[in-house]
Amino acid sequence: MRKALKVFLVCVFWGAMTLLLVNAVLSVLVQGYYPTILGKRVFYVQTGSMAVENGIPIGAVIIDKEPTVKDNFHPIANIEKLENKEVVVSFSLAKWGIDTVITHRIVAYEINENGEYVYVTRGDANSRADGIDILNSDIVGIYDGKYIPYLGTVLGFTSSIYGLSAIVLSFGSVATLYWIMGAKFTKKGEKESENGKEME
C-alpha cells in the first residue's frame, strides 16, 4: 500500500512539474499563448481594476472558459446577459501591438456597419470605459466567476524568463537527487542481498 501511494505521489508531482514547465516555456516563447489547465484558460490579475467588493483581487488567478463564438457576427454571450452587464471577458491587445490580456466587464455593445458586434468594456473599479472597441476576435476568455487568490503572483513569476530558469533548475535538481537516492538504495539492496547469501 505504501509503495503504491509513493508511486502515485511521485506521478502527481512529476505531472504537475511537467505541466508547469510546459506552460511556462510556451508563455515565454510563444506570443498569444494562453496557459490552459484542464480545459480552462487561466490568467493572473496584476491591477486593481476589478478589485471591488466581491470582485477580483490583485494577485489572483482567474479561471476562464474558452469562447465558443469565433466570428464577429454573433454575440459573444447571451443578449440578455450582455444587456444586464453580467458578462466579464478577457481580451487581448495584440492587434494594438501590446502583448497584454485585460479582464473587464462588457458594459455596452453595438453592431457596426459591417454587421460586427462591438463591445465597450470597463473595469468594475474604474470610473471610465476602456475607450477601445473590442470584437469577438479579441476575446480570449469568458470569466465564469471563479478565481484563486494569491496564485497569480506565482503564475506571473513562472511565466517570466527568470521563473522559467528557476523551474528548469528545480526540475533538474529534483531529478538528479531522485536519481542519486534511487541508485543509493539500489546498491544498498544489492549489498544486503549479497550479505544474506553469504550467511546462508
N, C-alpha and C positions, 0 to 999 in steps of 0.2 A: 504493500500500500504506500509506504514511504517513497519507494523508488518510483512508482507511478506518479505520485504527487510532485516529486522532484523533476521528473521529465516534463510534466505538464507546465510547471512554473518556468522551467528553462525555455520551453517552446513559446510561452506567452511573452517572456522577457525579450527573446530574440525577435519575435514577430513585431513587438512594439518598437524595438530599436530599429528594425529594418524599415517599418512604415514611417517612422520619424525621419530617418536618414533619407529615404526616397523623396518624401515631401519637401524636406529642407533643400536637397540638391535641385529639384525641379523649380522650387520657388526662387532660388538664386539664379539659376541658369536659363530658365525659360520665361520670357516675358508673356504675361497673360495667363500663366498657370495659376490655378486657384486650388489650394490644398483641399483634398476630399477625403473624408473618413467615413466609412460605412455608408457610402452613397450620399452623404451630406457635405456641403461646402462650408468651410469654416474660415472666419475672418476675425482678426483681433482689433479691438477698439483702441484707438490712440488719442482720441479727443473727447471732450465732454458735450458734443453737440446733441447727443441723445440722452444725456445724464440727468433726466428729470425724475420725479418720484415714480417708481415702478418702471423706470426706463432702463437704458443700457449704460452701465458704469464704465469709466475708463479702465483699461486693462483686462476687460472681459473678452471671452471668445464667444462669438455669436454663431449659431447653427442655422444655416440657410438651406432651403430647398432649391434645387436647380430649376430655372424657368423652363416651362414646357412650351411656351409660345416663342417661336424662333423668328417670326417675321414681324414687321412693324405695323401690320394692318389689322391686328386683333388686339383687344385689351389684354394687358399682362395678367390681370386678375378679374374677378367678378365685378361687374359695373357697380353694383350696389355697394360693395366694399370700397371701391375707389371713391364713390361719391360720399361715403361716410368717413373717408380718410382713415381707413383701417389697414391700409397696405403699406408696409415698410420694405424697401428694396435696397439691395447693394448694387451699385452701378460703377462701371469703370470709366475713368477719364482718359483712356488710351487714345481716343480719337482727337483729343486736345493735346496729345504729346506728353501726358502726365501718367506715370506708372503708379496709379493710386486707385483704390476702391473706397467709395463712400457709402455709408448706410444711413439713409434718411427716409422720411415718410413722404409718400405722394399726397400732396395737398390739393392738387388740381390737375385736370387733363383737358386736352382738346384734340380735335382731328384736323391736321393741316391740309393744305390744298392738294397734297399728294395722296391723301387718304391715310396718312400715318398717324398713329396715336403718339402724342407728345405730352410728356409729364412735367409738372412743376414739383420740385422736391424741397423739403426744408427739414432741418434738424429740430427735434422737439424742444430743445433748449435755446434755439435761435429765434430771433425776432423777425428775421427776413428770410425770404426764399433764397435758394442757391443761385438763381439768376442764369441757369443754363437749361437748355431743352434736352430732356432725356427721352430716348427712344427705347423700344424693346430690345434692340440690338446692343444697347449699352448696359442692360441689366444682366448681372451675372448671378444673382441670388435673390430669393424672396424669404425674408425673415419670418420665422414661424413662432416667435415669442420665447425661444429657448436660448439661454446663454450660460456660460460657465465663468464665474468671477475669477479674476487674477490670472487665469491660464493664458491670457493674451500676451502678458509680459514674457512668458516662457516661449510661446509660439513665435513672437516677434524676434526674439533672440535667435532661435533656431533657424529662422528664415534669412538671417544675415550671414555674411561671409564668415564672421567671427564665430557665430553659433554653429555653422556648418563645420568649421575647423574643429571646434570643441567636440562635436558629435563624432566626427571621424576619429579623433584621438581617443575619445572614451570608448568607442566601439572597438578600436584596435587594442586598447589596454585590457578591456574586459575579455576579449577573445584570446589574447596572449596569456592572461592569468588563468583563464579556464583551461587552456591547452596545457600549461605548466602543471596545474593542480591535477589534471586528468592523467598526465604522464607520470607524475609522482605517485599517485595512488595505484596506477597500473603496475609500476615497478615494485611498490610495497607488497601488492597482492601476489606478484610472481615470486618475490623473495619468501613470503610466508608459506607459499605453496611448496617451494623447494625445501624449506626447513621441515615442513610436515612430512615430506617424502623421506628425508634423511632420518628422521626419528623413527619411521616405520622400519 
